[in-house]
Amino acid sequence: MHEKQLRIRYIRVLEKFFTRTLSLLKLENFDKSLFIERTLKNYEDIKRVKAVDLNSAYLSGLIAFINKTLEYTQNSSSSFENERATLLKEANLLQKEKNRSSYKKEKHKKSKFDDGY
């Protein structure tokens, strides 16, 4: 397998883990035991894929989020409310980082329009 294919596969697995974890965190009837069980099950997918060095800010933040999620599943408080709030905040910041490039303001918008008159 080529290095590029390995990298893409690794990124897809990381993003899949992120979206699954985020959907579990956003549930209205949040259950800590279900969250821990599914998180560990989703982590098995990451274990199967060979890890690749990632340099972008978004992807390194994604890895940090996954590590923090796994740390919280192992060492968590009884209510899990503080951990849940922290994970939701970090997930929101990660999504902002990912979407940052698509929301750039177009400079000199008026000078671009020329109708010929």
HURA-V575139 format. One record per backbone hydrogen bond with DSSP energy under -0.5 kcal/mol. CO is the residue of the C=O (numbers start at 0). NH is the residue of the N-H. If there is no record, write none. Layout:
co->{CO/CO}
nh->{NH/NH}
//
This chain:
co->{1/2/3/4/5/6/7/8/9/10/11/12/13/14/15/16/17/18/19/20/21/23/26/27/30/31/32/33/34/35/36/37/38/39/40/40/41/41/42/43/44/45/55/56/57/58/59/60/61/62/63/64/65/66/67/68/69/70/73/79/80/81/82/83/84/85/86/87/88/89/90/91/92/93/94/95/98/98/99/100/104/105/107/108/108/109}
nh->{5/6/7/8/9/10/11/12/13/14/15/16/17/18/19/20/21/22/23/24/25/26/29/29/34/35/36/37/38/39/40/41/42/43/43/44/44/45/46/47/48/48/59/60/61/62/63/64/65/66/67/68/69/70/71/72/73/74/75/83/84/85/86/87/88/89/90/91/92/93/94/95/96/97/98/99/101/102/102/103/106/108/111/111/112/112}
//
